[in-house]
Structure formats: C-alpha cells, structure tokens
Amino acid sequence: MSIFGKIICGILGFLIGGPIGLLIGVWLGHSFDKGVTQDFGRVFQQFDPQQTQQAFFESTFAVMGHIAKADGVVKKEEIAAAEQIMLTLGLTGDKRQQAIDAFNHGKSEHFVLTEQLQFLIQNCIRKPSLIQMFLEIQIVAAAADGRISTPEMEILYQIGSAFRMSANRIDRLVEMVLAQQSFHQSSSGNRSRQTGAPSLEQAYKVLGIPQTADKQEVKKAYRKLMSQHHPDKLVSKGMPEEMVKVATEKSQEIQSAYEMIKKQQGF
C-alpha cells in the first residue's frame, strides 16, 4: 500500500498548521494514496493491443449470448442474428469456434455480466469509440427478432451504466441504431414492400439529429459519427480486425444518409 501521499501531505500540513495541520495532511494524503492505487494506476497502465482485441471479441459474443437469453429462451432469430454477424465478419475455424463458445458462455446460468463488463472496461479505458461500437452491436443483437423486449432493454441500461452512460443516452443510441438498420434494409437491393425506399426522416435518425437541424448541425453530426466509426481508427484503438466489416457497413450507412440529406436540402 502506498504511503507517499501521507508522508508528503503530513509534513506540509504540520509546517502550515502544526499538529492539527498534520492530521489534516495525513487524511488528505491517504485519499491521494488510495486514488493512486486505484484510478490513477488504471489511467497510466499500458495495455497490450492483442489483449484489448481479445477482450472486445470475447465480450461482444458473450454479452450477445446473455442478451439472447434475457427473455428466458434463446429464439431462433437471435441465434440467426449471431450467426449472421459471424458470417459478415468472415469468421471461420478457430475464430468462429471462439465466438460460439463465448456466446454459449453468455447464455449460461454461470455468466456474470458485471464481471465481463469489468474485463472489457479494464482493456478499453479511454476508448469511447470502441465502447460505443460494442453497444451498437449489442443493440443490433437485441433487436434480432424485430423488437427489443423490456428485459433486453434493462440489460442495455445496465451496460450503459457500467460505462457511465445515462438511460437517456442509451435510448438515443437505440433509436439511432434501429434507424440505421431500417435505412440499410430500405436502401438495399432486397428491400421489401413494408420497408420501401429509405426516407429523409430515417436519414436524420441515422445521424441522430432532428429534421429541424441546420446545415452546420448536419455536418457536425456526420463528421462525429464518421470519426467514431472509421474502421482504421477503431482498429488502432484495439478493435479486432475481424470486425472491420461491421464498422465499414456502419460508415457506409452514415455516408448514404448524409448524402440523402445533402441532396434533399440542397447543400
């Protein structure tokens, strides 16, 4: 246990305020030492990029499995969604098996969400773009059967709380991700009669801004989202290279929505 802060603050306190100053100084020093052994140590800790990638990969599929089991039974749509993500990522062989094992662990009764999230936080501290990407993937998984149930939403709130995100922020993120999915389905060659062509309203929701947003607000939202989802930036922060396709698709959806708004609004 560190005592450096107690000694320094105690001496300074004694010089300034005598015995009473000494007591106050030791108390302040104790608080400093406690911080050093906890938060400060984490801030200056050097992380192994490969460990960060493994933590992100494992946590992504483990939490996905936990969300799939939130309603009590893992539905075929949720399994299909997980398999689709594995297919999109091009996972084969050992990597695919790792994803399956993590998914199965997440839906087991022995899985502890708080421990898994703590493992992720320890390896992704000060990397908000990675955290947001992780949450977006979980939202997609939660909406696999066409809706996000109350138990699934509660897990998303719990994840957000672990990352110090408010419930309102999670609600906005859910709305944005669902809009991105809808926009993607509408703009793809396989659009259905129900989805139709992507709308201007959807495009604004993809960027997470109201339709009343002016030109500068649109550009600001677009640049922020493109920066958060830039594949190269995410990989440099520790996102597994296997997951680059997810980030690339997100970037394309954001780009398409922005181009639609530009064309419709004439700027």
Secondary structure, 3 states (H helix, E strand, C coil): CCCHHHHHHHHHHHHHHHHHHHHHHHHHHHHHHHHHHHHHHHHHCCCCHHHHHHHHHHHHHHHHHHHHCCCCCCCHHHHHHHHHHHHHCCCCHHHHHHHHHHHHHHCCCCCCHHHHHHHHHHHHCCCHHHHHHHHHHHHHHHCCCCCCCHHHHHHHHHHHHHCCCCHHHHHHHHHHHHHHHHHHHHHCCCCCCCCCCCCHHHHHHHHCCCCCCCHHHHHHHHHHHHHHCCHHHHHHCCCCHHHHHHHHHHHHHHHHHHHHHHHHHCC
